[in-house]
Amino acid sequence: MIPKIHWLGRPVKDLPVSCSSSITEQFNIEEYGDDFSILSDPNVRACLFFVGGNNAISSQCISTLCKNLTKRLIVLITSDTDAELPDTSVTDEVYTFDQDSFSDWLSGVEKQYFSCEQPIGALHPPNDHQPDSLPKGLTKVLQFLDKNLNEEIREEEVAAMCHYSTTYFSRYFHKHIGVSFRDYVIDKRIALAKQLLIEQPNIKVAYIAYQCGYQDTSYFARIFKKRVGVSPATYRQQLLKSP
């Protein structure tokens, strides 16, 4: 049975062709890009986090989530980036990409984490006294957000779902997720926008914005550029032209 790796961050295709081919032949890769909510899945013990370039994922946010959810990371980083790494307390190992040693590293990963058909992170099982998942109410909130990104989302209404005041809910959300409620919603919407811009190349940016919960296209474009570094149209153009 081919081992499965849950992959966050930069896509596999950003690796040289020979390396991306090797890893996809050796492992069943499930890519999640900027969607770090996969960490809340109780069946996922760990993820590989490919760091480098213009990552939209906050290392601080992913570190906080991993701590709260007792999840582990294997970090693959490119030598030409100064991106912040996740906290060492949630990191099994950090490998700086080198095309000459990549095959040996892959073999080491398979031997260390999959030789006994254990999931990634099996050498670091969760502490029985630590939570294995988010509080039930917060899990429902994240599920609600995933299903309603195209709608107007007001923090006070979500707080009411948990029977909390907005002030308490704001602190509660930040404590468990690692970022503010507003930033979390923006991150999820921008991740969705990036996905739709590629999957729907002939759809106008204005409609993409609408599908992501933004009625004002200009505002959406400003938020997107602030988070990604380029406009939605430029992002789509660059990705569609890349090999």
N, C-alpha and C positions, 0 to 999 in steps of 0.2 A: 504493500500500500504506500502510495506517495505521500510523504509528510506535507501537512498544510501549514503555511505561514500567513498570518494576518499582517499586511504591509501598510504602514503609514508613511506620510511625507511624500518626497519626490517619487515619481513613477519608476517602475522597473526599466522602462524604455530609455530613461536618462543614462543608464549604464551603457558602455560600449556593446555593440551587437553581440560579440562573442560571449560577453559576460551575462547579458540578459538572457541569451539562449541557454546558457549553462544552468542558470538558476531556475528558469521555467521548466527545464527538463528534469531537474533534480527535486523540485518542490512544486506543490500545488499552491500558487500564489493567489491570495485574495486581496486586491488593492482597495484601500479606503481613502487614499489621498489625505485631504484635510479633515475628514470626518472622524474625529477622535472619539465620537460617542460609542464606537465599537467596544471601547474599554469597559463600558457598563454592562456588556453581555457576560453573564456569569459563566458561560461555557468557554470564554476566551481567557486564557491565563496570561498571555503575553503577546507582544507584537514586535515586529522588526520596524524600526524607525529610521528611514533614509533621510539624513540631514544634509543640507547644502543648498546653495542657490537661494531662490526666493521662496522659502518655506512660509506658509501661512499659519502653521501650527506654532503656538507659543510653547516653548520648552518648559516654562514655569507652569503653565496650565496643565500640560500632559504629565509633568512630574507630580503635581498635586493630585490629579486623578488617579495616577498609578499608586500613590501612597494610600489614598482613601479606599481604593478598590483592591489593594494587595496584588497589583499586576506588575509584570516585569517587562523590560525593554532590552532588545539587542539593537545597538545603534551602529548604523553604517554611515560614515561621514566622508565627504570628499575633502582632499587636502587643500583645495583652493577656497575654502569657505571659512569665515570667522563666526558662523552661526553659533548661538548659545546651545550647549549640550544639556540634556535632561540631568536631573540630580543623580549623583552616583548611587544613592540609596535605592533607586528603582531600576538601576542599569546592571544587567548581567555582564555585558562587555561592550567595548567600543572598538570598532575596526575601521581604520582609515583606509579607504579604497586604494588598492594597488593592483593593476591589471595582471601583473606577473604572479602575485600570490593569491589572487581571488579564488582560484579553484581549490587551493589548499585550505583556504578559510572556509569555503562552502563544505568541504569534506569534514572539517573540524566541527562546524555547526551541526551537521547531520549526526556525527558520532556522539557529540556531547549531549545534544538535546533530543535526539530521535532514535538512538541505538536500541532503546528498550520500548520503542513506540510510545514514548511519553510526549506530552505537549511541550512546547517551548516554555522554559521556566520550571521544568519538573525538578531541577536541582535546588530550587528555591520555593518549596511549597508554602502556601499562605499559612500564617499563624492562626491557630484555631480560635484565638481570642480576639482576632481582628475581624472587621466586617468584610464579608465576601462580596458585598454589593452595596449600592447606594440605598439609603432609606427608601422604603416602598413608595411613600408619597412623592419623593423627588424623582424616582424612576418614572412615575406616571406623568410628572411634569415634563420630563425630557421627551417622553413618547408623544405627549400632546404637542410640544413644540415641533417635533419632526413632522407631524401630520398637518400642522397649520401654519407653516412658514409663508404660505401665500396669502395669509389673512393678517389683519391688523392684530397685533399681540400687545396687550397692555399688562405691565407687571402687576398692577394692583388687582386685575382680574385673575391672573394666575395665582397670586398670593391668596386670594379668596378661595380658590380651589382647595388649598391646603388649610384653610381656616386660620391663616396667619395675617397679621398686619403687614403692610407693604415694607415697613422698616425692618421688621423682624425677618421676613422672608428674604429680603435683600441680603442681610448678613448671613442667614442660613444657607442660601444658594451659593454665595461666594465662599463660605467655609468648606462646603463639600465639593464644589466644582472647580474652584481655583480662580475663577474670573467672575466679573459682575454679570448679572442677568442680561443687561443690555449688550455687553460685549459678546456673550455666548450666542445670543440671537443673531447678532450681526455676523459672527463667524460662520454660523450655520447657513445663513442666507447667502453669504459670499461663496461658500463652498458649493452650494446648490447652483448659484449663478455660473460659476466656473464650469460645472458639469454640463449645464444646459447650453452654454455658449458653444461647447464642442459638439454635443449631441444634436443640437438644432442649429446647424450652420446657416440656414436660410431664414431663420426667424429674426425679426428685428429686435434690437437691444431693448427697446421700450417694452416689448412683450415679455422678454426674459425678466426684466425688472418687475413687471406685474406678477409673474409666476413666483417671484421670490418675496412678494409682500411689499414692494415699493411702488407707490402710485406716481411718484415724482421721478421721472427718468434722470433729470439733472442731479438730483440728490443721490440717486443710486450710483450714478457715474462717479460722483465725488467720493462716496464711501468706498466704492470698489477700487478706485485708484489709490486711495489712502492706504487700503489694506494690501493690495496686490502690487502696486507700484506702477501700473499702466492702466489705461482706460479699458472698459469691457471690449470695445471694438478692436483695440490693439492686441489685447490678450487673445482673443479669438483668432485674429490674423496670424499671430506668432505661432500659436499651437497648431493651426491647420497647415501651416507651411513647414513645420518641423518634420523631419523624416520619421 
